[in-house]
């Protein structure tokens, strides 16, 4: 998928310095009492104690690292997907690299599987240090990226890394979220449950089975494209998939490339297929890439190809629990992706949990490491091993309110949240209008001219000034905190002067704050040189990863949520129509889900503009747009509803410190995380 900053690759510590601790020391550091925080460990290649008898799930609350990582079974299997995507007359086989503890198999015990299906294992790498799969001279797997294998294999899990079709050592062609992507991973779940064929080699006939060692219980995890595949597989309703953990993941590929008809990136996924494909696949998959290009037009019209890549309508089929993790300032996989998926899952009663951070496109291992490992451990223990550890009865949502400061909610959005209509109106002075519950007087208007050289940060910085590129509307300073929780909608009645027009709507918290610097390299984190270790290591696979800390900045305003649309989709969100200059059109823009508290003393702003620089592409013309304020409004999900807004906009507001010394995320140079072009050379959003 379109890519961001390239992560700096750091050298690993010499293995000899990492294996000094004996097995007893390993167990002392990794065996964590239930409810305690897991601590980083010094890895060991020594054998662990013999496998104990299978515990009762009623009495055990936590899996323990009792198996040898050094002696684990490492193998590769090729699973038949049932497709022939490359048209060579043979069924496509996808490569499945497996690491599993040796002791349970020797004792005749079966174990569950943690699976990460990815297109990135060879081209680009996984995680903050861009780790790739590695193999020995005989083709056997040596390094499994990330910490999942090091941490969970000693605890009685298998880890499985799947190369999507057309990538690394797999047959077929990658089709960027389509049937091939999903079938690549679903076939492996089927194979782990005895429903698909696996082979010991890529082209041979010797069969490989998993039912002798696998319970069939599978948990899929992954960030970005990997998490997107997990969403897609869960949406098939496949038996055996017990849980998924999508991190910064896509739920609809259309909404990755377009927003209500407005193109976001170079709005065609073809180059992504070429980017992740193996050299062999590039040579044989031209026809597939041509079909992708033909089926996903730049115009933003909805096609069958987009329906194939939209998992939201199939939320009713999901049988797995879902643990969603997303950065609210993710400008790659935007926050609308998790919001629409979460709402659809909720509508069908799917068990779910959510973490929302202040970061951009960042893995929780890199912004909340110890809590993440502990929580993920308990999550997999419950859903894959069946341990009654209580995680399913705990608050469903963790939300980062300030850098490294988190709150929880038993439900998300919280009960008592209600859509509340706020209305823009002209202000008493030139500049920003007002935002409140009272409708504007009939005939009130606001006008702006699209300026593709400016965007949301420029608009927010100038919200109190009369500038031609935006229309801004601001509440009075709040007397109480006001919480927005969920997805907002902004309905506009707009009259353009040209046959094409793009619209942006932005909610902004106006007031001084210290936030994660999502617009800088790292998207809210700084990578350090010190490492912590999360399991045992081998010479080819270290469990030690660079630590991080929050990268923060002082700001004068914070963008809360965004939405974009092509005004030409006013009649049908799936098809653009030419506009008639001088005619009024009514359109509702869907803003991304968010959870944000606007503090007392701050103001809440609604800004409507044209092209949001570097986030959507401009239209083919330069329209001037007039808003009919009497027929324009915002519906915000406010905790406490309209009464909360009334209370927050009544009474005296506390004084705030001056903001002159608190620069906002704007200036002559665009922020790193929101500039284009978004091409492979700029780094990977992985």
C-alpha positions in Angstrom: 0.0 0.0 0.0 1.2 3.6 -0.4 4.1 4.1 1.9 5.4 6.5 4.4 8.7 7.1 6.2 11.3 4.3 5.8 12.3 3.0 9.1 16.0 3.2 10.1 17.4 -0.3 10.2 19.6 -0.9 13.2 22.2 -3.5 13.8 21.4 -6.3 16.3 23.5 -6.9 19.3 26.1 -9.7 19.0 24.4 -13.0 19.8 27.1 -14.0 22.3 26.3 -11.1 24.5 22.6 -12.1 24.6 22.8 -15.7 25.7 24.5 -15.4 29.0 21.4 -16.2 31.1 20.5 -19.8 31.8 17.0 -21.3 31.5 16.3 -20.6 35.2 17.0 -16.9 34.7 14.8 -16.9 31.6 11.9 -18.4 33.5 12.4 -16.0 36.4 12.1 -13.0 34.1 9.4 -14.3 31.8 7.0 -16.2 34.1 4.7 -13.4 35.2 2.0 -13.6 37.8 -1.5 -13.1 36.4 -2.2 -9.4 36.2 1.5 -8.3 36.6 3.4 -6.5 33.9 5.7 -8.7 31.8 9.3 -7.5 31.9 11.9 -7.6 29.2 14.1 -10.6 29.4 17.7 -11.6 28.5 17.2 -14.3 25.8 18.5 -17.8 26.0 19.1 -20.6 23.5 19.1 -23.2 26.3 16.5 -25.9 26.5 13.5 -25.2 28.7 12.0 -27.7 31.2 10.1 -30.8 30.0 6.6 -30.3 28.9 4.1 -30.6 31.8 0.8 -32.3 31.6 -1.9 -30.3 29.9 -3.5 -28.0 32.4 -7.1 -27.5 33.1 -8.4 -24.3 31.5 -10.6 -23.7 34.5 -7.6 -23.4 36.9 -4.9 -21.9 34.7 -5.0 -18.2 33.9 -1.7 -17.8 32.0 0.5 -19.8 29.6 4.1 -20.0 30.8 7.4 -20.2 28.8 8.1 -23.9 29.5 9.2 -25.0 26.0 12.6 -24.6 24.3 12.7 -22.0 21.6 16.2 -23.2 20.5 14.9 -26.7 19.9 11.6 -25.6 18.2 10.5 -27.3 15.0 11.1 -24.9 12.0 9.6 -26.0 8.7 8.0 -24.8 5.5 4.8 -26.0 3.9 3.1 -25.0 0.6 -0.7 -24.8 0.8 -3.0 -25.0 -2.3 -5.3 -22.0 -2.4 -7.6 -23.5 -5.0 -6.9 -20.7 -7.4 -4.8 -20.3 -10.5 -4.2 -16.5 -10.4 -1.1 -16.6 -12.6 -2.9 -18.7 -15.3 -0.1 -21.3 -15.6 -2.5 -24.2 -15.4 -1.4 -25.2 -11.9 -3.1 -24.5 -8.6 -1.4 -21.7 -6.7 0.5 -22.7 -3.6 1.4 -20.2 -0.9 4.4 -20.6 1.3 3.8 -21.1 5.0 6.8 -20.9 7.4 6.1 -22.5 10.7 7.8 -22.5 14.1 6.4 -24.6 16.9 7.6 -26.1 20.1 8.9 -29.7 19.9 7.8 -30.9 23.3 4.0 -30.9 22.8 4.2 -32.9 19.6 6.5 -35.4 21.3 3.9 -35.7 24.0 1.0 -36.1 21.6 -0.5 -32.7 22.5 -1.9 -30.2 20.0 -1.4 -26.5 20.1 -3.0 -23.3 18.7 -1.6 -21.1 16.0 -0.8 -17.3 15.8 -0.7 -16.3 12.2 0.6 -13.2 10.3 -0.2 -13.3 6.6 1.7 -10.6 4.8 3.0 -9.4 1.4 6.0 -7.7 3.0 8.2 -10.6 4.3 10.7 -10.3 1.4 10.2 -6.9 -0.3 10.0 -4.6 2.7 10.2 -6.2 6.1 8.0 -6.0 9.2 8.1 -3.7 12.2 10.0 -0.7 13.2 13.3 -2.4 12.2 12.0 -3.7 8.8 12.8 -7.4 9.7 12.5 -9.8 6.8 12.2 -13.6 6.8 15.6 -15.4 6.4 16.4 -19.0 5.5 19.4 -21.3 5.7 21.2 -22.9 2.8 18.6 -25.6 2.5 15.7 -23.1 2.5 14.6 -23.7 6.1 13.2 -20.7 7.9 15.7 -19.0 10.3 14.3 -15.6 11.2 10.6 -14.9 11.8 10.1 -11.1 11.9 8.8 -9.5 15.1 8.5 -10.9 18.6 5.5 -13.2 18.2 7.6 -16.4 17.7 10.2 -15.6 20.4 7.5 -14.8 23.0 4.7 -17.2 22.2 6.4 -20.4 21.0 7.9 -21.1 24.5 4.4 -20.6 25.8 2.9 -23.4 23.8 1.8 -21.7 20.6 2.9 -22.2 17.0 3.7 -19.1 14.9 2.9 -19.2 11.2 4.1 -16.6 8.7 2.2 -16.8 5.4 3.5 -15.2 2.1 0.5 -13.9 0.2 0.1 -15.2 -3.3 2.7 -13.7 -5.7 5.1 -12.6 -2.9 8.3 -14.1 -1.6 8.2 -17.9 -2.1 4.5 -18.2 -3.1 2.9 -18.9 -6.5 0.1 -16.8 -8.0 -0.3 -13.0 -8.2 -1.0 -10.5 -5.5 -4.2 -8.6 -6.2 -4.1 -5.9 -3.5 -6.9 -6.9 -1.2 -8.9 -9.0 -3.6 -9.8 -12.7 -3.7 -6.2 -13.9 -4.1 -5.1 -12.0 -0.9 -7.9 -13.4 1.2 -7.8 -16.9 -0.2 -4.1 -17.0 0.4 -4.6 -16.8 4.1 -8.0 -18.5 4.4 -6.5 -21.6 2.7 -3.9 -21.8 5.5 -6.6 -21.7 8.2 -8.4 -24.4 6.3 -5.2 -26.4 6.1 -4.6 -26.1 9.9 -8.1 -27.6 10.3 -7.6 -30.4 7.8 -9.7 -28.9 5.0 -7.0 -27.9 2.5 -4.0 -29.6 1.0 -0.5 -28.8 2.0 2.8 -30.0 0.4 6.4 -30.3 1.7 7.7 -28.5 -1.4 6.5 -25.9 -3.8 6.1 -28.2 -6.8 6.2 -31.7 -5.3 3.5 -34.2 -4.5 4.5 -35.2 -1.0 1.7 -34.1 1.4 2.1 -32.2 4.6 -0.6 -32.2 7.3 -1.2 -30.0 10.4 -4.0 -31.9 12.2 -1.4 -34.0 14.1 -0.1 -31.0 15.9 -2.6 -28.1 15.5 -5.8 -27.8 17.5 -7.2 -25.8 14.6 -7.6 -22.7 16.7 -6.1 -19.8 14.9 -5.5 -16.1 15.8 -4.5 -13.8 13.0 -2.6 -10.6 13.7 -0.9 -8.0 11.6 -0.4 -4.3 11.0 -1.5 -2.4 7.9 -1.9 -4.8 4.9 -1.4 -7.8 7.2 -4.3 -6.7 9.4 -6.4 -6.0 6.4 -6.0 -9.6 5.3 -7.0 -10.7 8.8 -10.2 -8.6 8.4 -10.9 -10.2 5.1 -10.4 -13.7 6.3 -12.6 -13.1 9.3 -15.3 -11.7 7.0 -15.5 -15.1 5.2 -16.7 -16.8 8.4 -14.0 -19.5 8.2 -14.2 -22.1 10.9 -11.3 -22.3 13.2 -10.4 -18.6 13.1 -11.0 -17.7 16.8 -9.7 -14.1 16.9 -8.1 -11.4 14.8 -5.9 -8.5 15.9 -5.9 -5.9 13.0 -3.5 -3.0 13.7 -3.9 0.1 11.6 -5.8 -2.1 9.1 -8.1 -1.4 6.1 -11.7 -2.5 6.1 -12.5 -1.2 2.6 -9.9 -0.7 0.0 -12.1 1.8 -1.9 -11.8 4.1 1.2 -8.1 3.7 1.2 -7.8 5.2 -2.3 -10.9 7.4 -2.4 -13.2 9.3 0.0 -16.7 9.7 -1.4 -15.4 10.0 -4.9 -12.5 12.3 -4.1 -9.2 10.6 -4.9 -6.7 10.2 -2.1 -3.4 8.9 -3.4 -2.5 8.1 -6.9 -5.8 6.4 -6.8 -5.0 3.0 -8.4 -3.6 0.1 -6.5 -1.8 -1.5 -9.5 1.7 -0.3 -8.5 1.3 -1.9 -5.1 0.9 -5.3 -6.6 4.2 -4.8 -8.5 5.9 -3.4 -5.5 5.3 -6.4 -3.2 5.5 -9.1 -5.8 8.5 -11.4 -6.2 10.6 -10.9 -9.3 9.1 -14.1 -10.8 5.6 -12.8 -10.1 6.3 -9.5 -11.7 7.2 -11.3 -14.9 4.0 -13.4 -15.0 1.3 -11.1 -13.4 1.0 -8.3 -15.9 -2.5 -9.4 -16.9 -3.6 -9.4 -13.3 -2.3 -5.9 -12.8 -4.1 -4.7 -15.9 -7.3 -6.1 -14.5 -6.8 -4.3 -11.3 -6.2 -1.0 -13.1 -9.3 -1.5 -15.3 -11.5 -2.3 -12.3 -10.4 0.6 -10.0 -10.9 3.8 -12.0 -9.3 7.1 -10.8 -12.7 8.7 -11.2 -13.8 7.2 -7.8 -16.8 5.4 -9.3 -17.7 2.3 -7.4 -17.0 -1.0 -9.3 -17.3 -4.7 -8.7 -13.5 -4.7 -7.9 -14.2 -2.4 -5.0 -17.0 -4.5 -3.7 -14.7 -7.5 -3.7 -12.3 -5.5 -1.5 -14.9 -4.3 0.9 -15.2 -6.4 4.1 -17.7 -4.2 6.0 -20.8 -5.7 4.5 -19.7 -9.2 5.6 -19.3 -8.3 9.2 -22.3 -10.5 9.8 -20.2 -13.5 8.9 -17.5 -12.8 11.4 -17.2 -15.5 14.1 -13.9 -14.5 15.5 -13.4 -12.0 18.3 -11.7 -8.7 17.1 -9.1 -6.7 18.9 -8.8 -3.4 16.9 -5.7 -1.1 17.3 -5.5 2.2 15.4 -3.7 5.5 15.5 -6.2 8.4 15.5 -3.7 10.5 13.6 -3.0 7.7 11.0 -2.9 9.6 7.7 -2.0 6.5 5.8 -4.8 4.0 6.8 -7.2 6.7 7.9 -9.3 6.3 11.0 -12.5 5.9 9.1 -11.2 2.4 8.3 -11.5 1.1 11.9 -14.6 3.2 12.6 -16.9 1.6 9.9 -15.5 -1.9 10.7 -16.1 -1.4 14.5 -19.7 -0.2 14.0 -20.5 -3.0 11.6 -19.1 -5.6 14.1 -21.0 -4.0 16.9 -24.3 -4.2 14.9 -23.8 -8.0 14.7 -22.7 -8.5 18.3 -19.1 -9.6 17.6 -16.9 -9.7 20.6 -14.4 -6.9 20.4 -11.8 -4.7 22.0 -10.2 -1.5 20.9 -7.0 0.6 21.6 -6.9 4.1 20.1 -3.6 5.9 20.3 -2.4 9.5 19.5 0.1 8.1 17.0 0.0 7.8 13.2 0.7 4.5 11.5 2.5 2.8 14.4 2.4 -0.6 16.0 1.5 -0.7 19.7 4.7 -2.6 20.4 6.4 0.7 19.6 4.2 3.0 21.7 3.0 0.9 24.7 5.2 -2.1 24.6 5.0 -3.8 28.0 1.2 -3.2 28.3 0.8 -4.5 24.8 2.7 -7.7 25.3 0.8 -8.4 28.5 -2.6 -7.7 27.0 -1.9 -9.6 23.8 -0.7 -12.6 25.8 -3.9 -12.6 27.9 -6.0 -12.1 24.7 -4.5 -15.1 22.9 -4.6 -17.2 26.1 -8.3 -16.6 26.4 -9.4 -17.0 22.8 -6.9 -19.7 21.6 -6.2 -21.7 24.8 -9.6 -21.1 26.4 -8.2 -19.8 29.7 -10.7 -17.9 31.9 -8.4 -15.0 32.7 -11.2 -12.3 32.7 -10.0 -10.3 29.7 -13.4 -10.7 28.0 -15.0 -9.0 31.0 -12.7 -6.0 31.3 -13.3 -2.5 29.8 -13.5 -2.7 26.1 -11.6 0.5 25.1 -8.2 2.0 26.0 -7.7 5.5 24.7 -4.6 7.6 24.8 -5.6 11.1 26.1 -2.1 12.6 26.1 1.3 11.1 25.3 1.6 7.9 27.4 -1.6 8.7 29.4 -4.4 6.3 28.9 -8.0 6.0 30.0 -10.5 3.1 29.7 -14.1 2.7 28.9 -16.3 -0.3 29.6 -18.2 0.4 26.3 -17.1 2.3 23.2 -18.5 4.7 22.3 -19.6 5.2 25.9 -23.2 4.8 26.7 -25.0 8.1 26.8 -23.2 9.2 23.6 -25.7 10.8 21.2 -25.5 12.5 17.8 -25.9 16.2 18.5 -26.6 18.7 15.7 -24.4 21.8 15.7 -25.1 24.6 13.3 -22.7 27.2 11.7 -23.6 30.8 11.5 -22.0 34.1 10.5 -19.9 35.8 13.3 -20.3 39.3 14.6 -16.8 40.2 13.2 -15.2 39.3 9.9 -13.4 36.0 10.2 -14.6 32.9 11.8 -18.3 32.3 12.1 -20.0 30.7 15.1 -20.8 27.1 15.9 -23.7 26.3 18.2 -27.2 24.9 18.5 -29.0 27.9 16.9 -29.7 27.8 13.2 -28.3 30.6 11.0 -30.7 33.2 9.8 -32.3 32.4 6.4 -30.1 33.5 3.5 -26.8 33.4 5.5 -23.9 32.2 3.5 -20.1 31.6 3.6 -17.9 31.4 0.6 -14.4 30.0 -0.1 -12.2 29.3 -3.2 -10.4 26.1 -3.5 -6.6 26.5 -3.0 -4.8 23.2 -3.5 -1.6 24.8 -1.9 -3.3 24.9 1.5 -4.7 22.3 3.8 -6.2 21.6 7.2 -3.2 22.8 9.2 -3.2 26.1 7.4 -6.9 26.5 7.8 -6.7 25.8 11.6 -3.9 28.2 12.1 -6.0 30.9 10.4 -9.4 30.0 11.7 -9.9 33.4 13.4 -9.0 35.3 10.3 -11.1 35.9 7.1 -9.1 34.0 4.5 -10.5 33.1 1.1 -9.6 29.3 1.1 -11.9 28.2 3.9 -15.0 28.8 6.0 -14.5 28.4 9.7 -17.0 28.2 12.6 -16.1 28.3 16.2 -17.8 27.7 19.6 -17.3 30.0 22.5 -14.6 28.9 25.0 -15.9 25.9 26.8 -16.7 26.0 30.5 -16.5 22.2 30.8 -14.7 19.4 29.0 -16.6 18.2 25.9 -16.0 14.7 24.6 -16.5 13.5 21.0 -16.7 9.7 20.7 -17.4 8.1 17.4 -18.0 9.1 13.8 -19.3 12.6 12.9 -21.2 13.8 9.8 -21.2 17.2 8.2 -24.1 18.0 5.8 -23.5 21.0 3.5 -25.6 22.7 0.9 -23.0 24.1 -1.6 -23.2 26.0 -4.8 -20.1 25.7 -7.0 -18.9 28.0 -9.8 -17.5 25.1 -11.9 -18.4 21.6 -13.0 -16.2 19.9 -10.5 -15.5 20.5 -6.8 -13.9 18.7 -3.9 -14.9 19.4 -0.3 -13.2 18.9 3.0 -14.6 19.1 6.5 -12.4 19.2 9.6 -13.1 19.3 13.3 -10.4 21.1 15.3 -9.7 21.6 19.0 -8.5 25.2 19.4 -6.2 25.5 22.4 -2.7 24.8 23.7 -1.7 21.2 24.2 1.2 18.7 24.1 0.5 15.9 21.7 2.4 13.1 20.0 4.1 14.6 17.0 2.3 12.5 14.4 3.5 14.8 11.6 7.2 14.1 12.2 9.3 11.1 11.1 8.2 8.2 13.4 4.6 9.5 13.5 4.7 10.0 17.2 7.6 7.9 18.4 11.4 8.2 18.6 13.4 5.1 18.2 16.2 4.7 20.7 19.4 2.6 20.6 18.7 0.5 23.8 17.0 -2.8 23.3 14.7 -4.9 25.4 14.1 -8.6 24.9 10.8 -10.4 24.7 11.6 -14.1 24.8 14.6 -16.3 24.0 16.8 -15.8 20.9 18.7 -18.0 18.5 21.8 -16.9 16.4 19.5 -16.1 13.5 16.5 -14.7 15.3 16.9 -12.1 18.1 14.1 -11.4 20.5 15.6 -8.0 21.3 14.2 -4.8 19.8 15.0 -1.2 20.0 13.1 0.7 22.6 11.1 3.8 21.7 9.7 6.9 23.5 6.9 9.3 22.7 7.9 12.1 20.4 5.9 15.1 21.5 5.3 18.7 20.3 3.5 21.7 21.8 0.6 22.9 19.6 -2.0 25.7 19.5 -4.6 23.4 18.0 -5.3 19.8 17.3 -7.1 18.3 14.3 -9.7 15.9 15.8 -11.3 14.4 12.7 -11.5 14.8 8.9 -13.7 13.9 6.0 -13.5 14.5 2.2 -15.9 14.2 -0.8 -16.4 15.0 -4.4 -19.4 17.2 -4.6 -20.3 15.3 -7.8 -21.4 12.3 -5.7 -24.2 14.3 -4.1 -26.9 12.1 -5.7 -25.1 8.7 -5.5 -22.0 8.2 -3.4 -20.8 5.5 -5.8 -20.8 7.6 -9.0 -19.6 11.1 -9.8 -21.7 13.4 -11.9 -20.7 16.7 -13.5 -22.0 19.7 -11.6 -24.0 22.6 -13.0 -22.4 25.9 -12.0 -24.7 28.0 -9.9 -26.8 25.1 -8.8 -27.0 24.2 -5.1 -26.2 20.6 -4.0 -26.7 18.9 -0.7 -24.1 16.4 0.4 -23.2 14.7 3.7 -19.5 14.1 4.4 -18.6 11.2 6.6 -15.8 12.2 9.1 -13.5 9.6 10.5 -14.2 8.1 13.9 -12.4 9.7 16.8 -12.4 9.9 20.6 -11.2 13.3 21.8 -11.9 15.5 24.8 -12.0 19.2 24.1 -10.8 20.7 27.4 -12.5 23.5 29.3 -11.2 26.8 28.0 -10.6 25.5 24.5 -12.9 26.1 21.5 -14.3 23.6 19.0 -14.1 24.5 15.3 -15.7 23.2 12.2 -13.8 24.1 9.0 -15.1 23.5 5.5 -12.7 24.0 2.6 -11.8 22.6 -0.8 -8.7 20.5 -1.4 -7.0 19.4 1.8 -3.4 19.7 0.7 -1.4 16.4 0.4 -4.4 14.5 1.7 -6.7 14.5 -1.3 -6.1 15.4 -4.9 -7.5 18.7 -6.3 -10.3 18.8 -8.8 -9.7 19.6 -12.5 -11.0 23.1 -11.9 -10.7 25.8 -9.3 -14.2 26.3 -7.9 -15.5 29.0 -5.6 -18.1 27.4 -3.3 -20.9 29.1 -1.5 -22.4 27.4 1.6 -26.0 27.9 2.5 -25.6 28.1 6.3 -29.2 27.5 6.9 -29.0 24.2 5.2 -25.5 23.2 6.6 -24.9 21.4 9.9 -22.7 18.9 11.7 -23.8 15.9 13.7 -21.3 15.1 16.4 -21.3 12.0 18.7 -21.1 13.8 22.0 -20.9 12.0 25.3 -23.9 13.3 27.1 -25.5 14.6 23.9 -27.0 18.0 23.5 -27.2 18.6 27.3 -23.4 18.1 27.5 -22.9 20.7 24.8 -25.3 23.2 26.5 -23.5 22.8 29.8 -20.1 23.2 28.1 -21.1 26.4 26.3 -22.7 28.0 29.4 -21.0 29.7 32.2 -17.5 31.2 32.5 -14.6 29.5 30.8 -11.2 29.1 32.6 -8.3 31.2 31.4 -5.7 29.6 29.3 -2.0 30.4 29.0 -1.0 32.4 25.9 -0.3 30.3 22.8 2.3 32.5 21.2 5.1 30.3 22.3 3.3 27.1 21.4 3.7 26.6 17.6 1.2 24.5 15.7 1.9 21.8 13.2 2.1 24.3 10.3 4.6 26.6 8.6 6.4 27.1 5.4 7.5 23.5 5.2 4.7 20.9 5.2 4.8 18.3 8.0 6.6 15.1 7.1 3.7 12.8 7.6 1.2 14.6 5.4 3.3 15.4 2.4 3.5 13.6 -0.9 4.3 12.0 -3.2 3.4 8.8 -1.5 5.6 6.5 -3.6 7.7 3.5 -2.6 10.9 5.6 -2.6 9.5 7.6 0.4 9.4 4.5 2.6 6.9 1.9 3.7 3.7 2.2 5.6 4.1 -1.3 6.9 
